[in-house]
Amino acid sequence: MSTRSRRRYKTGSEERRTMGEEGNIADLVKVLIEDRKSREAQYEEERKRQRETAELERAQMREQMEVLRRLVESRRADDQDARTSASRTTHEGEVKLVKLSEQDDIESYLTTFERVMRSYEVKEERWAVKLVPQLTGKAQHAYAAMRAEDAGTYQLLKEAILRRYDISEETYRRRFRDAARKGEETVSELMVRITDLFQKWTKSCQTVEEVQNLIVMEQLLNTLPAEIKIWVTERNPRRLLRQRKWLITICGHGRRRATVISCRKENRGREVHGRVARGRTRLQNK
């Protein structure tokens, strides 16, 4: 082999060796890069698991703290209720009531009774039990006439007593319209009294519209003749505002009824006058 050929062979071998080494380095770099990516992915996965674990632990801790807080509040509420119940029981035993007398105004008596019960923090379901022993006369009769299942409810007992004394919404309406200062009553006291009368008159109204309808109905009845007003009031006047045709029918019927009543009264008057005249004539003849 000539010198030139040997040189070419040697050069080619060196080039192939160099290319092989470069290929090995590239493969090595590739392996290193992949290994690094794998470690980073594992590290990120580990961090994610740690975050999830920490979040779960924090959630469990918050839940435990909430349970503990509710338990403490429940115990505090139970202690407060126990103290309040004991206090109310003590207060109820301290209540001193005066028997109802014939000279007492029943409304003032009941108002005073309710204020005393609230002052001593007596539960309303116990009010009837406290009131009944103090009742006398008409109020006692009203209680005795109640059904047994209703007699223990204060509001029903109060309504029964007021009915026995002939006190109703109409009573409060008339008092409200006729309200005026009494003696040395101040303007402030008069305002309180008028407000109380209005509230009692409109007690059955649940909305502003119902109060409005009540006042409109009152004014409507005031425009009717006396005979028709009495006839309508004895029935169901609140239906007037809900059924206009019914109102027209009632007013027409009321006019006819008023005419009949008026004629009957005139006839009765004539009959009485005739009887009196005949009686006088007989006496004169005797």
C-alpha atoms as an extended CHARMM CRD file, in Angstrom:
* protein
*
       286  EXT
         1         1  MET       CA              0.0000000000        0.0000000000        0.0000000000  PROA      1               0.0000000000
         2         2  SER       CA              1.3510000000        3.3350000000       -0.9820000000  PROA      2               0.0000000000
         3         3  THR       CA              1.9190000000        6.1470000000        1.3840000000  PROA      3               0.0000000000
         4         4  ARG       CA             -0.9680000000        8.1410000000       -0.0940000000  PROA      4               0.0000000000
         5         5  SER       CA             -3.3590000000        5.2300000000        0.3000000000  PROA      5               0.0000000000
         6         6  ARG       CA             -2.3180000000        4.7490000000        3.9050000000  PROA      6               0.0000000000
         7         7  ARG       CA             -2.9200000000        8.4060000000        4.5910000000  PROA      7               0.0000000000
         8         8  ARG       CA             -6.4020000000        8.2280000000        3.0430000000  PROA      8               0.0000000000
         9         9  TYR       CA             -7.2750000000        5.1140000000        5.0740000000  PROA      9               0.0000000000
        10        10  LYS       CA             -6.0220000000        6.7230000000        8.2280000000  PROA      10              0.0000000000
        11        11  THR       CA             -7.9770000000        9.8800000000        7.5560000000  PROA      11              0.0000000000
        12        12  GLY       CA            -11.1860000000        7.9560000000        6.8950000000  PROA      12              0.0000000000
        13        13  SER       CA            -10.7530000000        5.9240000000       10.0640000000  PROA      13              0.0000000000
        14        14  GLU       CA            -10.2780000000        9.0600000000       12.0810000000  PROA      14              0.0000000000
        15        15  GLU       CA            -13.3640000000       10.6170000000       10.5380000000  PROA      15              0.0000000000
        16        16  ARG       CA            -15.4600000000        7.5400000000       11.3000000000  PROA      16              0.0000000000
        17        17  ARG       CA            -14.1460000000        7.4540000000       14.8490000000  PROA      17              0.0000000000
        18        18  THR       CA            -14.9180000000       11.1400000000       15.2330000000  PROA      18              0.0000000000
        19        19  MET       CA            -18.4320000000       10.6660000000       13.8680000000  PROA      19              0.0000000000
        20        20  GLY       CA            -18.9930000000        7.7250000000       16.2140000000  PROA      20              0.0000000000
        21        21  GLU       CA            -17.8780000000        9.7320000000       19.1720000000  PROA      21              0.0000000000
        22        22  GLU       CA            -20.1750000000       12.6110000000       18.1740000000  PROA      22              0.0000000000
        23        23  GLY       CA            -23.0670000000       10.1610000000       17.8620000000  PROA      23              0.0000000000
        24        24  ASN       CA            -22.3430000000        8.7580000000       21.2800000000  PROA      24              0.0000000000
        25        25  ILE       CA            -22.2750000000       12.2500000000       22.7840000000  PROA      25              0.0000000000
        26        26  ALA       CA            -25.6100000000       13.1540000000       21.1480000000  PROA      26              0.0000000000
        27        27  ASP       CA            -27.1840000000        9.9920000000       22.4830000000  PROA      27              0.0000000000
        28        28  LEU       CA            -25.7760000000       10.6900000000       25.8930000000  PROA      28              0.0000000000
        29        29  VAL       CA            -27.1170000000       14.2470000000       25.8690000000  PROA      29              0.0000000000
        30        30  LYS       CA            -30.4920000000       12.9630000000       24.7620000000  PROA      30              0.0000000000
        31        31  VAL       CA            -30.5420000000       10.4400000000       27.5810000000  PROA      31              0.0000000000
        32        32  LEU       CA            -29.5350000000       13.0970000000       30.0750000000  PROA      32              0.0000000000
        33        33  ILE       CA            -32.2870000000       15.4360000000       28.8670000000  PROA      33              0.0000000000
        34        34  GLU       CA            -34.9110000000       12.7190000000       29.1060000000  PROA      34              0.0000000000
        35        35  ASP       CA            -33.6730000000       11.7330000000       32.5590000000  PROA      35              0.0000000000
        36        36  ARG       CA            -33.8980000000       15.3340000000       33.6980000000  PROA      36              0.0000000000
        37        37  LYS       CA            -37.4330000000       15.6750000000       32.3500000000  PROA      37              0.0000000000
        38        38  SER       CA            -38.4050000000       12.4760000000       34.1140000000  PROA      38              0.0000000000
        39        39  ARG       CA            -36.9690000000       13.7070000000       37.4290000000  PROA      39              0.0000000000
        40        40  GLU       CA            -38.7370000000       17.0710000000       37.0200000000  PROA      40              0.0000000000
        41        41  ALA       CA            -42.0530000000       15.3130000000       36.3250000000  PROA      41              0.0000000000
        42        42  GLN       CA            -41.5730000000       13.1090000000       39.3720000000  PROA      42              0.0000000000
        43        43  TYR       CA            -40.6590000000       16.1600000000       41.4640000000  PROA      43              0.0000000000
        44        44  GLU       CA            -43.7240000000       18.0450000000       40.2250000000  PROA      44              0.0000000000
        45        45  GLU       CA            -45.9320000000       15.0500000000       40.9300000000  PROA      45              0.0000000000
        46        46  GLU       CA            -44.5020000000       14.7910000000       44.4230000000  PROA      46              0.0000000000
        47        47  ARG       CA            -45.1060000000       18.5070000000       45.0340000000  PROA      47              0.0000000000
        48        48  LYS       CA            -48.6890000000       18.1170000000       43.8010000000  PROA      48              0.0000000000
        49        49  ARG       CA            -49.3000000000       15.2260000000       46.1720000000  PROA      49              0.0000000000
        50        50  GLN       CA            -47.8120000000       17.2310000000       49.0240000000  PROA      50              0.0000000000
        51        51  ARG       CA            -50.0770000000       20.2010000000       48.2160000000  PROA      51              0.0000000000
        52        52  GLU       CA            -53.1430000000       17.9500000000       48.0740000000  PROA      52              0.0000000000
        53        53  THR       CA            -52.1800000000       16.3070000000       51.3500000000  PROA      53              0.0000000000
        54        54  ALA       CA            -51.6170000000       19.6760000000       53.0080000000  PROA      54              0.0000000000
        55        55  GLU       CA            -54.9480000000       21.0020000000       51.6820000000  PROA      55              0.0000000000
        56        56  LEU       CA            -56.7470000000       17.8890000000       52.9090000000  PROA      56              0.0000000000
        57        57  GLU       CA            -55.1770000000       18.2710000000       56.3400000000  PROA      57              0.0000000000
        58        58  ARG       CA            -56.1670000000       21.9360000000       56.4670000000  PROA      58              0.0000000000
        59        59  ALA       CA            -59.7520000000       21.0550000000       55.4360000000  PROA      59              0.0000000000
        60        60  GLN       CA            -59.9270000000       18.3800000000       58.1270000000  PROA      60              0.0000000000
        61        61  MET       CA            -58.5730000000       20.8230000000       60.6680000000  PROA      61              0.0000000000
        62        62  ARG       CA            -61.1330000000       23.4670000000       59.6590000000  PROA      62              0.0000000000
        63        63  GLU       CA            -63.9120000000       20.8940000000       59.9360000000  PROA      63              0.0000000000
        64        64  GLN       CA            -62.7230000000       19.8370000000       63.3730000000  PROA      64              0.0000000000
        65        65  MET       CA            -62.5120000000       23.4700000000       64.4830000000  PROA      65              0.0000000000
        66        66  GLU       CA            -66.0560000000       24.0980000000       63.1940000000  PROA      66              0.0000000000
        67        67  VAL       CA            -67.3700000000       21.0580000000       65.0590000000  PROA      67              0.0000000000
        68        68  LEU       CA            -65.5910000000       22.2430000000       68.1850000000  PROA      68              0.0000000000
        69        69  ARG       CA            -66.9780000000       25.7690000000       67.7630000000  PROA      69              0.0000000000
        70        70  ARG       CA            -70.5390000000       24.4750000000       67.3540000000  PROA      70              0.0000000000
        71        71  LEU       CA            -70.1300000000       22.2530000000       70.3800000000  PROA      71              0.0000000000
        72        72  VAL       CA            -68.9510000000       25.1960000000       72.4860000000  PROA      72              0.0000000000
        73        73  GLU       CA            -71.8030000000       27.4180000000       71.2200000000  PROA      73              0.0000000000
        74        74  SER       CA            -74.3300000000       24.6500000000       71.8730000000  PROA      74              0.0000000000
        75        75  ARG       CA            -73.1120000000       24.2510000000       75.4300000000  PROA      75              0.0000000000
        76        76  ARG       CA            -73.1950000000       28.0020000000       75.9510000000  PROA      76              0.0000000000
        77        77  ALA       CA            -76.7560000000       28.1540000000       74.5610000000  PROA      77              0.0000000000
        78        78  ASP       CA            -77.8300000000       25.2900000000       76.7990000000  PROA      78              0.0000000000
        79        79  ASP       CA            -76.3150000000       27.0130000000       79.8090000000  PROA      79              0.0000000000
        80        80  GLN       CA            -77.9940000000       30.2890000000       78.8470000000  PROA      80              0.0000000000
        81        81  ASP       CA            -81.3550000000       28.5760000000       78.3640000000  PROA      81              0.0000000000
        82        82  ALA       CA            -80.9790000000       26.8400000000       81.6940000000  PROA      82              0.0000000000
        83        83  ARG       CA            -80.1840000000       30.1330000000       83.4110000000  PROA      83              0.0000000000
        84        84  THR       CA            -83.0320000000       31.9000000000       81.5920000000  PROA      84              0.0000000000
        85        85  SER       CA            -85.4790000000       29.1220000000       82.4460000000  PROA      85              0.0000000000
        86        86  ALA       CA            -84.4390000000       29.2070000000       86.0810000000  PROA      86              0.0000000000
        87        87  SER       CA            -84.7110000000       32.9940000000       86.0690000000  PROA      87              0.0000000000
        88        88  ARG       CA            -88.1760000000       32.8810000000       84.4730000000  PROA      88              0.0000000000
        89        89  THR       CA            -89.3310000000       30.2590000000       86.9320000000  PROA      89              0.0000000000
        90        90  THR       CA            -88.1050000000       32.4500000000       89.7630000000  PROA      90              0.0000000000
        91        91  HSD       CA            -89.7500000000       35.5320000000       88.2310000000  PROA      91              0.0000000000
        92        92  GLU       CA            -93.0420000000       33.7030000000       87.6520000000  PROA      92              0.0000000000
        93        93  GLY       CA            -93.1500000000       32.7340000000       91.2920000000  PROA      93              0.0000000000
        94        94  GLU       CA            -92.6650000000       36.3770000000       92.2470000000  PROA      94              0.0000000000
        95        95  VAL       CA            -95.6610000000       37.6530000000       90.2560000000  PROA      95              0.0000000000
        96        96  LYS       CA            -98.3320000000       39.1920000000       92.4610000000  PROA      96              0.0000000000
        97        97  LEU       CA           -101.7000000000       39.7760000000       90.7950000000  PROA      97              0.0000000000
        98        98  VAL       CA           -104.8490000000       41.5530000000       91.9740000000  PROA      98              0.0000000000
        99        99  LYS       CA           -108.2850000000       40.0040000000       91.5020000000  PROA      99              0.0000000000
       100       100  LEU       CA           -110.6030000000       41.5920000000       88.9720000000  PROA      100             0.0000000000
       101       101  SER       CA           -113.3190000000       43.6440000000       90.6580000000  PROA      101             0.0000000000
       102       102  GLU       CA           -116.5810000000       45.0670000000       89.3530000000  PROA      102             0.0000000000
       103       103  GLN       CA           -115.1080000000       48.5620000000       89.4380000000  PROA      103             0.0000000000
       104       104  ASP       CA           -112.1570000000       47.6380000000       87.1830000000  PROA      104             0.0000000000
       105       105  ASP       CA           -112.1510000000       48.4800000000       83.5060000000  PROA      105             0.0000000000
       106       106  ILE       CA           -111.6660000000       45.0990000000       81.8130000000  PROA      106             0.0000000000
       107       107  GLU       CA           -109.4540000000       46.4570000000       79.0190000000  PROA      107             0.0000000000
       108       108  SER       CA           -107.1870000000       48.3270000000       81.4180000000  PROA      108             0.0000000000
       109       109  TYR       CA           -107.0370000000       45.2520000000       83.6480000000  PROA      109             0.0000000000
       110       110  LEU       CA           -105.9850000000       42.9770000000       80.7800000000  PROA      110             0.0000000000
       111       111  THR       CA           -103.4400000000       45.5060000000       79.4920000000  PROA      111             0.0000000000
       112       112  THR       CA           -101.9100000000       45.7860000000       82.9710000000  PROA      112             0.0000000000
       113       113  PHE       CA           -101.8880000000       41.9970000000       83.3020000000  PROA      113             0.0000000000
       114       114  GLU       CA           -100.0370000000       41.5770000000       79.9870000000  PROA      114             0.0000000000
       115       115  ARG       CA            -97.4290000000       44.1760000000       80.9170000000  PROA      115             0.0000000000
       116       116  VAL       CA            -96.8200000000       42.4960000000       84.2660000000  PROA      116             0.0000000000
       117       117  MET       CA            -96.3790000000       39.1230000000       82.5570000000  PROA      117             0.0000000000
       118       118  ARG       CA            -93.8350000000       40.5840000000       80.1330000000  PROA      118             0.0000000000
       119       119  SER       CA            -91.9880000000       42.3990000000       82.8960000000  PROA      119             0.0000000000
       120       120  TYR       CA            -91.5460000000       39.1250000000       84.7820000000  PROA      120             0.0000000000
       121       121  GLU       CA            -90.6890000000       37.3060000000       81.5220000000  PROA      121             0.0000000000
       122       122  VAL       CA            -93.4980000000       34.7860000000       81.9200000000  PROA      122             0.0000000000
       123       123  LYS       CA            -94.0960000000       32.7420000000       78.7690000000  PROA      123             0.0000000000
       124       124  GLU       CA            -97.3940000000       33.4660000000       77.0440000000  PROA      124             0.0000000000
       125       125  GLU       CA            -98.5060000000       29.8450000000       77.2450000000  PROA      125             0.0000000000
       126       126  ARG       CA            -98.6120000000       30.3480000000       81.0350000000  PROA      126             0.0000000000
       127       127  TRP       CA           -100.6530000000       33.5650000000       80.9440000000  PROA      127             0.0000000000
       128       128  ALA       CA           -104.0730000000       31.8970000000       80.9210000000  PROA      128             0.0000000000
       129       129  VAL       CA           -103.1270000000       29.8010000000       83.9630000000  PROA      129             0.0000000000
       130       130  LYS       CA           -102.1120000000       32.9830000000       85.7870000000  PROA      130             0.0000000000
       131       131  LEU       CA           -105.1650000000       34.9910000000       84.7400000000  PROA      131             0.0000000000
       132       132  VAL       CA           -108.0080000000       32.5400000000       85.4010000000  PROA      132             0.0000000000
       133       133  PRO       CA           -107.7530000000       32.5450000000       89.2490000000  PROA      133             0.0000000000
       134       134  GLN       CA           -108.0910000000       36.3460000000       89.2100000000  PROA      134             0.0000000000
       135       135  LEU       CA           -111.3170000000       36.4360000000       87.1620000000  PROA      135             0.0000000000
       136       136  THR       CA           -114.6910000000       37.2720000000       88.6560000000  PROA      136             0.0000000000
       137       137  GLY       CA           -118.1980000000       38.0490000000       87.4310000000  PROA      137             0.0000000000
       138       138  LYS       CA           -118.7160000000       38.2830000000       83.6680000000  PROA      138             0.0000000000
       139       139  ALA       CA           -115.0930000000       37.4360000000       82.8980000000  PROA      139             0.0000000000
       140       140  GLN       CA           -115.3360000000       34.2690000000       84.9520000000  PROA      140             0.0000000000
       141       141  HSD       CA           -118.5740000000       33.3060000000       83.1700000000  PROA      141             0.0000000000
       142       142  ALA       CA           -116.8520000000       33.8500000000       79.8230000000  PROA      142             0.0000000000
       143       143  TYR       CA           -114.0680000000       31.4670000000       80.8450000000  PROA      143             0.0000000000
       144       144  ALA       CA           -116.5380000000       28.8610000000       82.0700000000  PROA      144             0.0000000000
       145       145  ALA       CA           -118.3890000000       28.9680000000       78.7330000000  PROA      145             0.0000000000
       146       146  MET       CA           -115.2530000000       28.2330000000       76.6930000000  PROA      146             0.0000000000
       147       147  ARG       CA           -114.3520000000       24.8480000000       75.2920000000  PROA      147             0.0000000000
       148       148  ALA       CA           -111.7980000000       23.0000000000       77.4100000000  PROA      148             0.0000000000
       149       149  GLU       CA           -109.2430000000       22.8280000000       74.5670000000  PROA      149             0.0000000000
       150       150  ASP       CA           -109.4320000000       26.6130000000       74.0450000000  PROA      150             0.0000000000
       151       151  ALA       CA           -109.4630000000       27.6910000000       77.6760000000  PROA      151             0.0000000000
       152       152  GLY       CA           -105.6830000000       27.3440000000       78.0550000000  PROA      152             0.0000000000
       153       153  THR       CA           -104.8730000000       29.7800000000       75.2180000000  PROA      153             0.0000000000
       154       154  TYR       CA           -104.6050000000       33.3470000000       76.4660000000  PROA      154             0.0000000000
       155       155  GLN       CA           -105.5820000000       35.0960000000       73.2310000000  PROA      155             0.0000000000
       156       156  LEU       CA           -108.7530000000       33.0040000000       72.9000000000  PROA      156             0.0000000000
       157       157  LEU       CA           -109.5620000000       33.6130000000       76.5490000000  PROA      157             0.0000000000
       158       158  LYS       CA           -109.0730000000       37.3420000000       76.0800000000  PROA      158             0.0000000000
       159       159  GLU       CA           -111.3700000000       37.3840000000       73.0320000000  PROA      159             0.0000000000
       160       160  ALA       CA           -114.0620000000       35.4860000000       74.9300000000  PROA      160             0.0000000000
       161       161  ILE       CA           -113.8830000000       37.9130000000       77.8620000000  PROA      161             0.0000000000
       162       162  LEU       CA           -114.0930000000       40.9820000000       75.6060000000  PROA      162             0.0000000000
       163       163  ARG       CA           -117.0750000000       39.4860000000       73.7660000000  PROA      163             0.0000000000
       164       164  ARG       CA           -118.8150000000       38.9440000000       77.0980000000  PROA      164             0.0000000000
       165       165  TYR       CA           -118.2560000000       42.6420000000       77.8330000000  PROA      165             0.0000000000
       166       166  ASP       CA           -119.6070000000       43.4570000000       74.3310000000  PROA      166             0.0000000000
       167       167  ILE       CA           -116.2660000000       44.8900000000       73.1860000000  PROA      167             0.0000000000
       168       168  SER       CA           -115.4200000000       44.3310000000       69.5130000000  PROA      168             0.0000000000
       169       169  GLU       CA           -113.7350000000       45.9900000000       66.5400000000  PROA      169             0.0000000000
       170       170  GLU       CA           -116.8340000000       48.1420000000       66.1110000000  PROA      170             0.0000000000
       171       171  THR       CA           -116.4190000000       49.3350000000       69.7050000000  PROA      171             0.0000000000
       172       172  TYR       CA           -112.8350000000       50.3830000000       69.0360000000  PROA      172             0.0000000000
       173       173  ARG       CA           -113.8590000000       52.0480000000       65.7700000000  PROA      173             0.0000000000
       174       174  ARG       CA           -116.4490000000       54.2200000000       67.5030000000  PROA      174             0.0000000000
       175       175  ARG       CA           -114.0060000000       55.0850000000       70.2780000000  PROA      175             0.0000000000
       176       176  PHE       CA           -111.3590000000       55.9600000000       67.7160000000  PROA      176             0.0000000000
       177       177  ARG       CA           -113.7400000000       58.2780000000       65.8320000000  PROA      177             0.0000000000
       178       178  ASP       CA           -115.0810000000       59.8690000000       69.0110000000  PROA      178             0.0000000000
       179       179  ALA       CA           -111.6990000000       60.2590000000       70.7360000000  PROA      179             0.0000000000
       180       180  ALA       CA           -111.1580000000       63.5840000000       72.5070000000  PROA      180             0.0000000000
       181       181  ARG       CA           -109.0150000000       64.8650000000       75.3520000000  PROA      181             0.0000000000
       182       182  LYS       CA           -110.2620000000       63.9110000000       78.7970000000  PROA      182             0.0000000000
       183       183  GLY       CA           -109.7260000000       66.2810000000       81.6870000000  PROA      183             0.0000000000
       184       184  GLU       CA           -106.0010000000       66.7810000000       82.2870000000  PROA      184             0.0000000000
       185       185  GLU       CA           -104.9590000000       64.2820000000       79.5890000000  PROA      185             0.0000000000
       186       186  THR       CA           -101.9150000000       65.5370000000       77.6910000000  PROA      186             0.0000000000
       187       187  VAL       CA           -101.5770000000       65.5310000000       73.9190000000  PROA      187             0.0000000000
       188       188  SER       CA            -98.9590000000       62.7920000000       74.2030000000  PROA      188             0.0000000000
       189       189  GLU       CA           -101.2980000000       60.6090000000       76.2730000000  PROA      189             0.0000000000
       190       190  LEU       CA           -104.1290000000       61.2770000000       73.8350000000  PROA      190             0.0000000000
       191       191  MET       CA           -101.9080000000       60.2300000000       70.9330000000  PROA      191             0.0000000000
       192       192  VAL       CA           -101.0210000000       56.9800000000       72.6940000000  PROA      192             0.0000000000
       193       193  ARG       CA           -104.7020000000       56.2810000000       73.3770000000  PROA      193             0.0000000000
       194       194  ILE       CA           -105.7720000000       57.0290000000       69.7960000000  PROA      194             0.0000000000
       195       195  THR       CA           -102.9600000000       54.8630000000       68.4060000000  PROA      195             0.0000000000
       196       196  ASP       CA           -103.9810000000       52.0020000000       70.6940000000  PROA      196             0.0000000000
       197       197  LEU       CA           -107.6190000000       52.3040000000       69.6090000000  PROA      197             0.0000000000
       198       198  PHE       CA           -106.6450000000       52.2920000000       65.9290000000  PROA      198             0.0000000000
       199       199  GLN       CA           -104.4510000000       49.2290000000       66.3720000000  PROA      199             0.0000000000
       200       200  LYS       CA           -107.2490000000       47.3800000000       68.1430000000  PROA      200             0.0000000000
       201       201  TRP       CA           -109.7560000000       48.4040000000       65.4850000000  PROA      201             0.0000000000
       202       202  THR       CA           -107.5040000000       47.1810000000       62.6420000000  PROA      202             0.0000000000
       203       203  LYS       CA           -106.1240000000       44.1620000000       64.4980000000  PROA      203             0.0000000000
       204       204  SER       CA           -107.6150000000       41.7020000000       62.0000000000  PROA      204             0.0000000000
       205       205  CYS       CA           -105.9050000000       43.4700000000       59.0650000000  PROA      205             0.0000000000
       206       206  GLN       CA           -102.6430000000       41.8630000000       57.9750000000  PROA      206             0.0000000000
       207       207  THR       CA           -101.6340000000       44.2540000000       55.1620000000  PROA      207             0.0000000000
       208       208  VAL       CA           -101.8660000000       47.9480000000       54.3090000000  PROA      208             0.0000000000
       209       209  GLU       CA           -104.4160000000       47.0850000000       51.6240000000  PROA      209             0.0000000000
       210       210  GLU       CA           -106.6920000000       45.4610000000       54.1980000000  PROA      210             0.0000000000
       211       211  VAL       CA           -106.4880000000       48.5640000000       56.3910000000  PROA      211             0.0000000000
       212       212  GLN       CA           -107.3360000000       50.6710000000       53.3480000000  PROA      212             0.0000000000
       213       213  ASN       CA           -110.3170000000       48.4470000000       52.5290000000  PROA      213             0.0000000000
       214       214  LEU       CA           -111.5440000000       48.6770000000       56.1180000000  PROA      214             0.0000000000
       215       215  ILE       CA           -111.5370000000       52.4870000000       56.0150000000  PROA      215             0.0000000000
       216       216  VAL       CA           -113.1660000000       52.5480000000       52.5590000000  PROA      216             0.0000000000
       217       217  MET       CA           -115.8860000000       50.1860000000       53.7890000000  PROA      217             0.0000000000
       218       218  GLU       CA           -116.5310000000       52.4150000000       56.7980000000  PROA      218             0.0000000000
       219       219  GLN       CA           -116.9490000000       55.4690000000       54.5830000000  PROA      219             0.0000000000
       220       220  LEU       CA           -119.1520000000       53.5230000000       52.1690000000  PROA      220             0.0000000000
       221       221  LEU       CA           -121.4850000000       52.4290000000       54.9660000000  PROA      221             0.0000000000
       222       222  ASN       CA           -121.6560000000       56.0150000000       56.2180000000  PROA      222             0.0000000000
       223       223  THR       CA           -123.0990000000       57.1140000000       52.8570000000  PROA      223             0.0000000000
       224       224  LEU       CA           -126.0010000000       54.6420000000       53.0370000000  PROA      224             0.0000000000
       225       225  PRO       CA           -129.3800000000       55.4400000000       54.6180000000  PROA      225             0.0000000000
       226       226  ALA       CA           -129.6580000000       54.4230000000       58.2540000000  PROA      226             0.0000000000
       227       227  GLU       CA           -132.0340000000       51.5100000000       57.5970000000  PROA      227             0.0000000000
       228       228  ILE       CA           -129.8270000000       50.0550000000       54.8530000000  PROA      228             0.0000000000
       229       229  LYS       CA           -126.6900000000       50.5910000000       56.9090000000  PROA      229             0.0000000000
       230       230  ILE       CA           -128.1560000000       48.6420000000       59.8160000000  PROA      230             0.0000000000
       231       231  TRP       CA           -129.3940000000       45.8740000000       57.5130000000  PROA      231             0.0000000000
       232       232  VAL       CA           -125.9850000000       45.5350000000       55.7710000000  PROA      232             0.0000000000
       233       233  THR       CA           -123.9830000000       45.7660000000       59.0000000000  PROA      233             0.0000000000
       234       234  GLU       CA           -125.9500000000       42.8810000000       60.4880000000  PROA      234             0.0000000000
       235       235  ARG       CA           -124.7540000000       40.6700000000       57.6440000000  PROA      235             0.0000000000
       236       236  ASN       CA           -121.3150000000       40.6030000000       56.0340000000  PROA      236             0.0000000000
       237       237  PRO       CA           -120.2660000000       44.1510000000       55.0740000000  PROA      237             0.0000000000
       238       238  ARG       CA           -116.6840000000       43.1980000000       54.1700000000  PROA      238             0.0000000000
       239       239  ARG       CA           -117.9780000000       41.4030000000       51.0940000000  PROA      239             0.0000000000
       240       240  LEU       CA           -119.0440000000       44.8170000000       49.7510000000  PROA      240             0.0000000000
       241       241  LEU       CA           -115.5040000000       45.6030000000       48.6980000000  PROA      241             0.0000000000
       242       242  ARG       CA           -114.9400000000       42.2560000000       46.9570000000  PROA      242             0.0000000000
       243       243  GLN       CA           -118.2300000000       41.9670000000       45.0500000000  PROA      243             0.0000000000
       244       244  ARG       CA           -119.6190000000       45.1340000000       43.4990000000  PROA      244             0.0000000000
       245       245  LYS       CA           -122.6190000000       43.3720000000       41.9260000000  PROA      245             0.0000000000
       246       246  TRP       CA           -123.4230000000       41.9550000000       45.3360000000  PROA      246             0.0000000000
       247       247  LEU       CA           -123.2470000000       45.4980000000       46.7370000000  PROA      247             0.0000000000
       248       248  ILE       CA           -125.6760000000       46.8270000000       44.1320000000  PROA      248             0.0000000000
       249       249  THR       CA           -128.0580000000       43.9470000000       44.8150000000  PROA      249             0.0000000000
       250       250  ILE       CA           -127.8210000000       44.4420000000       48.5600000000  PROA      250             0.0000000000
       251       251  CYS       CA           -128.4150000000       48.2000000000       48.3160000000  PROA      251             0.0000000000
       252       252  GLY       CA           -131.4280000000       47.6580000000       46.0610000000  PROA      252             0.0000000000
       253       253  HSD       CA           -132.7930000000       44.9750000000       48.3580000000  PROA      253             0.0000000000
       254       254  GLY       CA           -131.9880000000       47.2050000000       51.3020000000  PROA      254             0.0000000000
       255       255  ARG       CA           -134.0400000000       50.0660000000       49.8530000000  PROA      255             0.0000000000
       256       256  ARG       CA           -137.0260000000       47.8050000000       49.3340000000  PROA      256             0.0000000000
       257       257  ARG       CA           -136.6060000000       46.3430000000       52.8080000000  PROA      257             0.0000000000
       258       258  ALA       CA           -136.2870000000       49.8270000000       54.3040000000  PROA      258             0.0000000000
       259       259  THR       CA           -139.4780000000       50.8800000000       52.5450000000  PROA      259             0.0000000000
       260       260  VAL       CA           -141.3320000000       47.8190000000       53.8610000000  PROA      260             0.0000000000
       261       261  ILE       CA           -140.0370000000       48.4300000000       57.3810000000  PROA      261             0.0000000000
       262       262  SER       CA           -141.0370000000       52.0870000000       57.1650000000  PROA      262             0.0000000000
       263       263  CYS       CA           -144.5280000000       51.1760000000       55.9910000000  PROA      263             0.0000000000
       264       264  ARG       CA           -144.8720000000       48.6180000000       58.7560000000  PROA      264             0.0000000000
       265       265  LYS       CA           -143.8370000000       51.1960000000       61.3170000000  PROA      265             0.0000000000
       266       266  GLU       CA           -146.3680000000       53.6650000000       59.9500000000  PROA      266             0.0000000000
       267       267  ASN       CA           -149.0950000000       51.0340000000       60.0050000000  PROA      267             0.0000000000
       268       268  ARG       CA           -148.1950000000       50.0810000000       63.5550000000  PROA      268             0.0000000000
       269       269  GLY       CA           -148.2850000000       53.7400000000       64.5100000000  PROA      269             0.0000000000
       270       270  ARG       CA           -151.7000000000       54.1530000000       62.9860000000  PROA      270             0.0000000000
       271       271  GLU       CA           -152.9660000000       51.0000000000       64.6840000000  PROA      271             0.0000000000
       272       272  VAL       CA           -151.6980000000       52.1780000000       68.0520000000  PROA      272             0.0000000000
       273       273  HSD       CA           -153.1510000000       55.6260000000       67.5020000000  PROA      273             0.0000000000
       274       274  GLY       CA           -156.4860000000       54.0970000000       66.5320000000  PROA      274             0.0000000000
       275       275  ARG       CA           -156.5260000000       51.8640000000       69.5880000000  PROA      275             0.0000000000
       276       276  VAL       CA           -155.7530000000       54.8050000000       71.8680000000  PROA      276             0.0000000000
       277       277  ALA       CA           -158.4790000000       56.8770000000       70.2340000000  PROA      277             0.0000000000
       278       278  ARG       CA           -161.0310000000       54.0810000000       70.6000000000  PROA      278             0.0000000000
       279       279  GLY       CA           -160.0360000000       53.6280000000       74.2140000000  PROA      279             0.0000000000
       280       280  ARG       CA           -160.5550000000       57.3120000000       74.9400000000  PROA      280             0.0000000000
       281       281  THR       CA           -163.9340000000       57.2090000000       73.2110000000  PROA      281             0.0000000000
       282       282  ARG       CA           -165.0580000000       54.3050000000       75.3640000000  PROA      282             0.0000000000
       283       283  LEU       CA           -163.9590000000       56.0790000000       78.5250000000  PROA      283             0.0000000000
       284       284  GLN       CA           -165.8220000000       59.2090000000       77.4980000000  PROA      284             0.0000000000
       285       285  ASN       CA           -168.9490000000       57.1870000000       76.7280000000  PROA      285             0.0000000000
       286       286  LYS       CA           -168.8080000000       55.5650000000       80.1580000000  PROA      286             0.0000000000
